[in-house]
Amino acid sequence: MFDEILKSKPIFVEKVWGDFSLNKEFNIENMDKIGEVWLFSGFEGYETELYGMESNNFYGNPSEYIKDIFGMELPRIPLLLKLISTTQWLSIQVHPDDDIARNAENEPWGKTEAWYFLNEKNEIFISNDVEKNKNAIDSGDWDKVFKPTKLNKNDLLFIPAGVVHTLGPNSKLLEIQQTSNLTYRLYDWGRPREIHVEKGKNALKNCPFVIANLPKEFKTQYFTVLEKDNGEIIKGPGIFVEFETYETFIIPFNLEYTAKKKGLFFTL
């Protein structure tokens, strides 16, 4: 059991659609354009490192401390937090739900996620029309389905597994998701990457997605997102990220933290 709040050391991931502004923001000079900053992750091969906030002691990776952080036994760290910035459209994609992940991919969870936007005039596309999406996958013609929408700073988009979506250029956001890296690409703008036709069609679901200006608390069955102001007390377990610095603090289930700056708290 921890007796101090933890800090998470981020991991930087290059993407073809990435944004050199992230390289500049984090002073990363030896990489191509970064698309994703994994602020907190217990996913194998992409685990962030944990340090004591006060002691600066190195503790290791989150997967070593699942019960110490969340207070329960789980197959892996349940939440994954990323900072994302784009200069191109991502692939049109869909994520599998828990059942497909377990039965077809031997993974404990699928990938339901939420995006909290940090820029003005972000561009997204989202569709839960299963028949239209199937027709577009089969024909390769997305013109009848692809209708982008602009979202503003502080907007939140909740994307259940099974809903087709993508993110446009000049967008910046925090992404909270189930800890899974399962993405089925349906269309990729001519880039030479694998397209997952049959897996993608099998994953489609007509689930309700949500577009909303973030309330003080946004609760789903997979995670809860709470806005916290400077001076507010945050009770663990969960992940708190500051807006200005993107410093990410892990608050174990037995501890509480007083926010020093405004940010978002993610918990189960």
C-alpha positions in Angstrom: 0.0 0.0 0.0 1.4 3.4 -1.0 1.9 6.2 1.5 2.4 9.0 -1.1 0.9 10.3 -4.3 2.7 9.1 -7.4 3.8 10.8 -10.6 3.7 9.1 -14.0 6.5 9.6 -16.5 5.0 9.9 -20.0 5.8 7.8 -23.1 5.9 9.5 -26.5 4.6 7.8 -29.6 5.3 8.9 -33.2 2.3 8.9 -35.6 2.0 9.6 -39.3 -0.7 12.1 -38.4 1.2 13.5 -35.5 2.1 17.1 -34.6 5.5 18.6 -34.1 4.0 21.0 -31.6 4.0 18.1 -29.1 7.7 17.6 -29.7 8.3 21.3 -28.9 5.9 21.3 -25.9 7.8 18.4 -24.3 11.2 19.4 -25.6 11.6 16.1 -27.6 14.2 16.7 -30.4 15.2 13.1 -31.4 11.8 11.9 -32.7 9.6 12.4 -35.7 6.3 14.1 -35.1 4.6 12.9 -32.0 0.9 12.0 -32.1 0.3 10.5 -28.7 1.7 11.1 -25.3 0.8 8.2 -23.1 0.4 10.0 -19.7 -0.5 7.0 -17.7 -0.4 3.4 -19.0 -0.2 -0.1 -17.7 -0.3 -1.6 -21.2 2.4 -4.2 -21.8 5.3 -2.6 -23.9 4.0 0.9 -23.3 4.1 1.2 -19.5 4.7 4.5 -17.9 7.1 4.7 -15.0 5.9 5.7 -11.5 7.8 8.0 -9.1 6.9 9.3 -5.6 5.6 12.8 -5.9 7.4 13.9 -2.7 10.2 11.4 -2.4 10.9 11.0 -6.2 11.6 7.3 -5.4 11.3 5.1 -8.5 8.6 2.5 -8.0 8.5 0.7 -11.4 5.5 0.2 -13.6 1.8 0.4 -12.9 1.1 -3.2 -13.6 3.2 -4.1 -10.5 0.7 -2.2 -8.3 -2.8 -2.8 -9.5 -4.3 -3.6 -6.1 -2.1 -1.0 -4.4 -3.5 1.7 -6.7 -7.1 0.6 -7.3 -7.8 -1.4 -4.2 -9.0 -4.5 -6.0 -7.7 -7.4 -8.1 -8.0 -6.7 -11.9 -6.5 -8.5 -14.9 -4.5 -5.3 -15.8 -4.4 -1.6 -15.0 -8.0 -0.6 -16.1 -7.5 2.9 -17.4 -5.1 4.4 -20.0 -4.7 8.2 -20.4 -3.3 9.9 -23.5 -2.7 13.4 -24.8 -3.3 13.5 -28.6 -2.6 16.2 -31.2 -3.1 15.9 -34.9 -2.2 17.4 -38.3 -4.1 14.9 -40.5 -7.2 12.8 -40.3 -6.7 9.5 -38.4 -8.0 6.4 -40.0 -11.8 5.8 -39.9 -11.9 3.1 -37.2 -13.9 1.1 -34.7 -12.9 -0.6 -31.5 -14.2 -4.0 -30.3 -16.3 -4.4 -27.1 -15.4 -6.6 -24.2 -17.0 -9.7 -25.6 -15.2 -9.6 -28.9 -11.9 -8.7 -27.2 -12.1 -11.7 -25.0 -13.5 -14.2 -27.5 -11.6 -13.1 -30.6 -8.5 -11.3 -29.4 -7.7 -13.0 -26.0 -7.8 -9.6 -24.3 -9.6 -8.8 -21.1 -11.3 -5.7 -22.4 -12.4 -3.9 -25.5 -11.9 -0.2 -26.0 -14.5 2.3 -24.9 -13.1 5.8 -24.7 -13.9 9.5 -24.2 -12.2 12.6 -25.7 -11.9 15.9 -23.8 -11.0 18.7 -26.3 -8.3 21.2 -25.5 -8.4 23.2 -28.7 -11.1 25.3 -30.4 -12.6 24.0 -33.6 -11.6 20.4 -33.4 -13.0 18.2 -36.2 -14.4 14.7 -35.7 -16.5 12.1 -37.5 -18.7 9.6 -35.6 -21.4 7.2 -36.8 -23.4 4.4 -35.2 -25.5 3.6 -38.3 -24.5 0.0 -38.7 -26.0 -0.6 -42.1 -24.5 2.5 -43.7 -21.1 1.8 -42.1 -21.2 -1.8 -43.4 -22.0 -0.6 -46.9 -19.1 1.9 -46.7 -16.7 -0.7 -45.5 -17.7 -3.1 -48.4 -17.6 -0.4 -51.1 -14.7 1.6 -49.8 -16.9 4.7 -50.5 -17.4 6.7 -47.3 -18.8 9.8 -49.1 -22.4 9.1 -48.1 -21.5 8.5 -44.4 -18.6 10.8 -43.8 -20.0 14.0 -42.3 -17.5 15.8 -40.1 -18.6 17.8 -37.0 -16.7 20.5 -35.2 -16.3 20.4 -31.4 -14.9 23.2 -29.2 -12.7 23.5 -26.2 -14.1 21.8 -23.1 -16.4 19.6 -25.2 -16.5 15.9 -24.4 -17.1 13.0 -26.8 -18.0 9.6 -25.4 -17.3 6.8 -27.9 -18.6 3.4 -26.9 -16.9 0.3 -28.5 -18.6 -0.5 -31.8 -19.1 3.1 -32.9 -17.3 4.2 -36.0 -15.2 7.4 -35.6 -12.1 9.4 -36.5 -10.4 12.6 -35.6 -9.4 15.4 -37.9 -6.4 17.7 -38.2 -5.6 20.5 -35.8 -7.3 18.7 -33.0 -5.9 18.4 -29.4 -7.5 16.3 -26.6 -7.1 14.1 -23.6 -8.3 10.6 -24.2 -9.4 8.3 -21.4 -10.0 4.7 -22.4 -10.2 1.1 -21.2 -6.7 -0.3 -21.3 -6.7 -1.9 -24.7 -4.8 -1.3 -27.9 -7.4 -2.9 -30.2 -8.2 -0.7 -33.2 -9.8 -1.9 -36.4 -9.0 0.4 -39.3 -11.8 0.7 -41.8 -10.4 3.4 -44.2 -7.0 5.1 -44.0 -7.0 7.8 -46.8 -4.6 5.8 -49.0 -1.9 5.3 -46.4 -0.2 1.9 -46.7 -1.5 0.4 -43.4 -3.6 -2.7 -42.8 -7.4 -2.4 -43.1 -9.5 -4.7 -40.9 -12.6 -5.4 -43.0 -14.2 -8.5 -41.5 -13.1 -7.7 -37.9 -14.4 -4.1 -38.3 -17.8 -5.2 -39.6 -18.1 -7.8 -36.8 -17.4 -5.1 -34.2 -20.1 -2.6 -35.4 -22.8 -1.7 -32.9 -25.6 0.8 -32.7 -24.6 2.3 -29.3 -25.5 5.8 -28.2 -22.5 8.1 -28.3 -22.5 11.4 -26.4 -21.4 14.9 -27.4 -21.6 17.4 -24.5 -19.9 20.3 -22.8 -18.2 18.6 -19.9 -20.4 18.8 -16.8 -18.7 18.7 -13.3 -19.0 14.9 -13.5 -19.4 12.6 -16.5 -20.0 9.0 -15.4 -20.0 5.8 -17.5 -19.9 2.1 -16.7 -16.2 2.1 -17.6 -14.9 5.3 -16.1 -15.9 8.7 -14.6 -14.4 12.0 -15.6 -14.5 14.9 -13.0 -13.3 18.4 -13.4 -11.3 19.6 -10.4 -10.2 23.2 -9.5 -7.2 24.4 -7.6 -7.6 23.6 -3.9 -10.2 20.8 -4.3 -9.6 17.5 -2.5 -9.5 14.5 -4.7 -10.0 11.0 -3.2 -8.4 8.0 -4.9 -8.2 5.8 -6.7 -7.6 7.6 -10.0 -5.5 9.7 -12.3 -5.3 13.5 -12.1 -3.8 15.5 -15.0 -3.2 19.2 -14.8 -4.3 21.3 -17.8 -1.4 23.6 -18.1 1.5 21.2 -17.6 0.0 17.8 -18.3 1.7 16.6 -15.2 -0.1 13.3 -14.3 -0.6 12.2 -10.7 -1.7 8.7 -9.6 -3.8 8.8 -6.4 -4.0 5.4 -4.7 -7.3 4.2 -3.3 -6.2 4.9 0.3 -5.0 8.5 -0.2 -6.3 11.9 -1.2 -4.7 14.8 -3.0 -5.3 18.5 -3.0 -5.2 19.9 -6.6 -2.5 22.6 -7.1 -3.9 23.5 -10.5 -7.1 23.0 -12.5 -7.4 19.6 -14.3 -9.3 16.4 -14.8 -9.6 13.4 -12.6 -10.3 10.0 -14.1 -11.6 7.2 -11.9 -13.5 3.9 -12.2 
